[in-house]
Amino acid sequence: MSPGSDTFTVPAGTTTVTVTVVGAGAGGGGGASAASRPGYGGGAGGVAVCVVSGLAGQTLTLTVAGAGSGGGAGPNGAGGAAGSGNDPGTAGLPNPLPALQDGGGGGGGGASTVTTAGAFGLRPGAGGGGAGSGNAMGVAASLGIGGPGGQAGSVNGGAGGIGAPGRGGGAGCDPGLLSGFGIVSRSLTNGAYGSGTSGGAAFAVPAGCGAAAQGGNGGTSAAGSPGQRGCVIITLA
């Protein structure tokens, strides 16, 4: 499923539904004008695997998040665009002072969710990764700040980097207040932080999601790389 939203009605007689939700990765920060000052890597999206009972006949809304874009290269580094979703990331900040030769901050990854109708319904979610900041020529902390990742209800997105890599997104299995749905089991994996110029690695992402959740690398005298999209998989039993 490409980034965006769709609906799925759980067939009658279904005992449990395994909901796998993967947040999108954030973009890497743009490099400064000099090759010795590359941008920082973006954080990866979180992964939630929730086995839920009581969903037979319910219509689920599945939202796959889009990835954050990389920040632009200095000396006029633009901020990277935010990752999409009902709970989108935040765009990175551009470099406001070209004399510093900063790259722009990457955009935060969006959060992926699966929800039922109503304000207190089911809401498993995986937060998007926070974006890496750009880097500045001769300055410790770039003004090209990375955008935070999307927050899925009570599940936090990763914090954007300020002169640092972005952090990974969280994960959660929220059954909803008085919803009547039960969480049979859960496996929650927070997204990896970016490390130096490298984007956060995608941990616990199922093979069916392909390339998902990974954070983008920081740019070296170039724009940062985008992160990878989120993913949602529904399995019936």
C-alpha positions as CSV (number, residue, x, y, z in Angstrom):
1,M,0.0,0.0,0.0
2,S,1.4,3.4,-1.0
3,P,1.3,6.4,1.3
4,G,-2.3,7.5,1.9
5,S,-5.4,6.1,3.6
6,D,-7.8,3.3,2.8
7,T,-10.5,1.3,4.6
8,F,-10.9,-2.4,5.4
9,T,-13.9,-4.2,7.0
10,V,-13.0,-7.1,9.2
11,P,-15.0,-10.2,8.1
12,A,-17.6,-11.7,10.5
13,G,-16.2,-14.7,12.4
14,T,-12.7,-13.3,12.7
15,T,-11.2,-14.1,16.1
16,T,-8.1,-11.9,16.1
17,V,-6.5,-9.3,13.8
18,T,-2.8,-8.8,13.8
19,V,-2.1,-5.1,13.0
20,T,1.4,-4.3,11.9
21,V,2.1,-0.5,11.8
22,V,5.4,1.0,10.6
23,G,6.2,4.7,10.9
24,A,8.0,6.5,8.1
25,G,11.7,7.5,8.2
26,A,12.9,11.1,8.4
27,G,15.0,12.9,5.9
28,G,18.7,13.6,6.4
29,G,20.1,17.1,6.9
30,G,21.7,19.0,4.1
31,G,25.5,19.4,4.1
32,A,27.2,22.8,4.5
33,S,29.0,24.3,1.5
34,A,32.3,22.6,2.5
35,A,32.6,18.9,2.1
36,S,34.0,18.6,5.7
37,R,30.6,19.5,7.2
38,P,28.0,17.0,6.1
39,G,24.5,16.9,7.4
40,Y,23.2,14.5,10.0
41,G,21.1,11.4,9.5
42,G,17.4,11.1,10.1
43,G,15.7,8.8,12.6
44,A,13.8,5.7,11.6
45,G,10.1,5.1,12.1
46,G,8.8,2.9,15.0
47,V,7.1,-0.6,14.5
48,A,4.1,-1.8,16.4
49,V,2.7,-5.3,16.1
50,C,-0.6,-5.6,17.9
51,V,-2.9,-8.7,18.1
52,V,-6.4,-7.4,18.7
53,S,-9.6,-9.3,19.6
54,G,-13.2,-8.1,19.1
55,L,-12.8,-6.5,15.7
56,A,-15.2,-8.7,13.6
57,G,-17.5,-6.5,11.5
58,Q,-15.5,-3.3,12.3
59,T,-14.3,-1.0,9.5
60,L,-10.6,0.0,10.0
61,T,-9.0,3.0,8.5
62,L,-5.4,2.3,7.4
63,T,-3.0,5.2,7.0
64,V,0.4,4.6,5.6
65,A,2.7,7.5,6.3
66,G,5.0,9.2,3.8
67,A,8.7,9.8,4.4
68,G,10.3,13.1,5.2
69,S,12.5,14.7,2.6
70,G,16.1,15.6,2.9
71,G,17.3,19.2,3.7
72,G,18.9,21.2,1.0
73,A,22.6,21.9,0.7
74,G,24.2,25.1,1.9
75,P,24.8,28.0,1.7
76,N,21.1,28.5,1.2
77,G,19.8,25.1,2.5
78,A,16.1,24.7,2.3
79,G,14.2,22.8,4.9
80,G,13.0,19.3,3.9
81,A,9.3,18.7,3.3
82,A,7.4,16.8,6.0
83,G,6.2,13.2,5.6
84,S,2.5,12.8,4.9
85,G,-0.3,11.1,6.9
86,N,-3.2,11.9,9.2
87,D,-0.4,12.5,11.7
88,P,2.2,14.1,9.5
89,G,5.8,15.0,10.4
90,T,7.0,18.6,10.6
91,A,9.1,20.3,7.9
92,G,12.7,21.0,8.6
93,L,13.9,24.6,9.1
94,P,15.9,26.3,6.3
95,N,19.1,28.1,6.9
96,P,18.2,31.8,7.7
97,L,21.9,33.0,7.4
98,P,23.6,32.1,4.2
99,A,26.9,33.5,5.5
100,L,27.1,30.5,7.8
101,Q,26.8,28.1,4.8
102,D,24.3,25.9,6.7
103,G,22.4,23.0,5.1
104,G,18.7,22.8,5.8
105,G,17.1,20.4,8.3
106,G,15.4,17.3,7.0
107,G,11.6,16.8,7.2
108,G,10.2,14.5,9.9
109,G,8.6,11.2,8.9
110,G,4.8,10.8,9.2
111,A,3.1,8.4,11.6
112,S,1.2,5.4,10.4
113,T,-2.0,4.4,12.1
114,V,-4.9,1.9,12.1
115,T,-8.1,3.3,13.6
116,T,-11.8,2.5,14.2
117,A,-14.5,5.1,14.1
118,G,-15.1,7.4,17.1
119,A,-13.0,9.5,19.3
120,F,-12.2,6.6,21.7
121,G,-11.7,3.8,19.2
122,L,-8.8,1.5,18.5
123,R,-5.5,3.3,17.6
124,P,-2.4,1.3,17.1
125,G,0.3,3.6,15.8
126,A,4.0,4.0,14.9
127,G,5.6,7.4,15.1
128,G,7.7,8.9,12.4
129,G,11.4,9.5,12.7
130,G,12.8,12.9,13.6
131,A,14.9,14.5,11.0
132,G,18.6,15.2,11.0
133,S,19.8,18.8,11.1
134,G,21.9,20.4,8.5
135,N,25.5,21.4,9.3
136,A,27.2,24.7,9.3
137,M,30.7,25.7,8.2
138,G,32.7,26.2,11.3
139,V,29.6,26.4,13.6
140,A,28.8,23.6,16.1
141,A,25.0,23.7,15.8
142,S,23.4,24.4,12.5
143,L,20.4,26.7,12.3
144,G,18.9,24.2,9.8
145,I,17.0,22.3,12.4
146,G,15.5,18.9,11.7
147,G,11.7,18.5,11.8
148,P,10.1,16.2,14.4
149,G,8.3,13.0,13.3
150,G,4.6,12.6,13.3
151,Q,2.9,11.7,16.6
152,A,0.2,8.9,16.5
153,G,-2.1,9.7,19.4
154,S,-0.1,9.0,22.6
155,V,2.8,7.6,20.6
156,N,5.5,10.1,20.1
157,G,7.3,10.9,16.9
158,G,11.1,11.2,17.1
159,A,12.6,14.6,18.0
160,G,14.3,16.5,15.2
161,G,18.1,17.1,15.5
162,I,19.6,20.5,16.5
163,G,23.2,20.2,15.4
164,A,22.7,16.4,15.7
165,P,21.0,13.4,14.1
166,G,17.3,12.8,14.4
167,R,15.7,10.4,16.9
168,G,13.6,7.4,16.1
169,G,9.8,7.3,16.4
170,G,7.9,5.4,19.1
171,A,5.3,2.6,18.8
172,G,2.1,1.7,20.7
173,C,-1.1,-0.5,20.8
174,D,-3.9,1.7,22.1
175,P,-7.1,-0.4,22.4
176,G,-9.2,2.8,22.9
177,L,-11.1,3.9,25.9
178,L,-14.2,1.7,26.6
179,S,-14.0,0.4,23.0
180,G,-14.5,-3.3,23.9
181,F,-11.4,-4.3,21.9
182,G,-8.7,-6.3,23.6
183,I,-5.0,-6.3,23.0
184,V,-4.0,-10.0,23.1
185,S,-0.3,-9.4,22.6
186,R,2.0,-6.6,21.5
187,S,5.5,-6.2,20.2
188,L,6.8,-2.6,20.2
189,T,10.1,-1.5,18.6
190,N,11.2,2.2,18.7
191,G,12.9,3.5,15.6
192,A,16.6,3.8,15.6
193,Y,18.3,7.2,16.0
194,G,20.4,8.5,13.2
195,S,24.1,8.0,13.8
196,G,26.4,10.7,12.6
197,T,25.7,11.2,8.9
198,S,23.9,7.8,8.6
199,G,20.1,7.4,8.8
200,G,18.6,5.3,11.5
201,A,18.3,1.6,10.6
202,A,14.9,-0.1,10.1
203,F,14.5,-2.6,12.9
204,A,11.8,-5.3,13.2
205,V,10.2,-4.3,9.8
206,P,8.4,-7.3,8.3
207,A,9.6,-8.5,4.9
208,G,6.1,-7.7,3.4
209,C,6.8,-4.0,4.0
210,G,9.9,-4.0,1.7
211,A,12.0,-0.8,2.2
212,A,10.2,1.0,5.0
213,A,11.0,3.1,8.1
214,Q,14.7,3.8,7.3
215,G,16.0,7.3,8.0
216,G,17.7,9.2,5.3
217,N,21.5,9.9,5.3
218,G,22.9,13.4,5.7
219,G,24.2,15.1,2.6
220,T,27.9,15.8,2.0
221,S,28.1,19.2,0.1
222,A,24.7,18.1,-1.1
223,A,21.0,17.7,-0.1
224,G,20.2,15.1,2.5
225,S,18.6,11.8,1.4
226,P,14.8,11.2,2.0
227,G,13.7,8.6,4.5
228,Q,11.6,5.6,3.6
229,R,7.8,5.4,3.7
230,G,5.7,3.7,6.4
231,C,3.7,0.5,6.1
232,V,0.5,-1.2,7.4
233,I,-0.2,-5.0,7.2
234,I,-3.4,-6.6,8.4
235,T,-3.5,-10.4,9.1
236,L,-6.7,-12.3,10.1
237,A,-7.1,-15.3,12.3
